[in-house]
Amino acid sequence: MTNFEIARGFTGLTAAALAQRLDVSPQQLNGWIKGARTPSRTNVESIAAAMDVAPAWLLGVPDRLPLVDPQTGTVYTCPVLREESIEDYGMLYHLYLAETGDIVPTIIGIGVQFTPTDWQTLTVRCADDIAEAAWMDARGVDAIMLDGLPRAFTNDN
């Protein structure tokens, strides 16, 4: 599966709906999807904006972030599909975990990584959805929700 197809699956847009949103023909879009045509930098930025993903993701050179699996302690280095700033808190990332094909919403806030307690359920598509999910920190400890954002308490005894 290509980065373009993964991004389109993330957004839930059909090829026809995306072509309409971009004001291009379905044939032109299909050429980009299949790699038969190379979109210009401007087109890549427009496609990325229409799908709300990082342009670098579509270009195949995404930023990468570590993702800690709380159950095993394994650290994966995952490409960033999407990022969104959370005012006065941190960032919401959508990381692509190639080993499973999952897109994992990941918050990096106040120096702590938070992920949903169920990585296979993609219910958090943007920062407005954060309060609707159950979150845990990188140790697997359930987060406390405060003002709609996950928080972790440490025990330094």
N, C-alpha and C positions, 0 to 999 in steps of 0.2 A: 504494500500500500504506500502511495506517495504522500509526502507532507501535505500536498494540496488536497488529496482525498481525505486524509485524517482531519484537516481543518474544516473541510466541508461537512464531514460527519459530526464534528463538534458543534457546528452552528446549526445543523439540521436543515440547511438550505438545499433544495434540489438544484441541479445544474441549470434548469430553466429559470428558476427564481433568481439564482445568482446572476445569470446572464442579463435578466431584466433589470436587476438592481444596478448592474454595471453599465447598462445601456450598450451591450455588445451582442453580437449574434451568438446563438448557441454553438454554431460551428467554430467561431473564433475562440470561445471559451473552451470547447472540447479540445481544440488544438493546443491550448495552454496546459490543460489537464493531462493530456497524453504525452506532452513534451515535443510534439511535432512543431510547435511554434514557441518562441521565447517572448514572453511579455516584456515590454519596456519597464524601466525602473518606475516610471509614473504609473503604469498599469499594475505592477506588483503592489505598489502602495495603495492603489484604489481597491484592488482585490482584498488586500489585508484589512483595509478599513471596512469594507463591506462584510467581511467575515469576522471582524473584531479579533484578529490574530496579529502576531508580530510579523512584519515584512520579512525579517531574517528567517523566520520559520519557513515561509514559502520559498525563499531563496536557497534553503538547505544549509544555512549557516547560523542556526539559532544560538543564542546564549545558552549556557548550561548551568544548572544549579544542583547541588547535592540534595538528595532526598533520602532520609533515614527511615528504614522500615522498622517500626517500633517492636515488631514481633521477633525479628531475627537480628536486629542491629546492623544489617547490611546497609551500606551506603551506595546508592545508585547515583550516577551523574546523568541527569536527565535534561533533554532539550526543552527550552521554554516555548510553549505554543502561544501563550498569551500572558500579559502582565497588566495589572491595574493597581494604581495607587489607592491606598486607604488613608484618607486624611488623618493626620496626627497619630498614626498607628504603625503603618508598614506597607507591605505589598501583598497582593493576591496574585499568585502565579498559577498557571495551568501547565503542569509538567507532563511530558509524554514518557511513560515508563515502557520502553520497548520490550522488555522481558515479558510483559503481560498484555501489552497493547492498551493499557488503561491510561486515561488522562486524569491526573491526580490534582485536584485543587490543593494548593499549598500556600499557607500564609506565613510570611516571615514578618514578625512583629515583635518589637521590644526584645530582639535578640533570640527569639524562640521560634522554632518551626512548629506549625500546627497543620495537621491533615485531618480530613474527615475520618471518623472511626471506621467507616466502610469505604475503602478505596475504589471498589468496583461500582459504586453508585454515584454517578455524576449529577448531583442536584444543585451544585453551586456553579453557576455560570458567570456570575458577576458579584461584586461586593455587596449588592443589595440582597443577595441570597445567603450571606454568611450566617445570619442569625437563625436560619431555618435548619441548619445541619448540626449534628453532634461532632465535636472536634476533640482531638487528642494531641498531646505534644510528642516529641520525638522519642520519649521514653515509654509511650503508650499510656500515659496518665490522662484521664479525661480532663478536658479543659473546663474551666468555670466561665460561663458567659456573663459578661458585664458590658452594659451599653451596646449589646448586639455583637460583641467581638470576643473571641476566645482569650482567656487569660490562664496563666499557669502559676501555681504557688510552689515555691521550692522549700525543701526542708533541709537546711544546712546544719542540722544538729550533729 
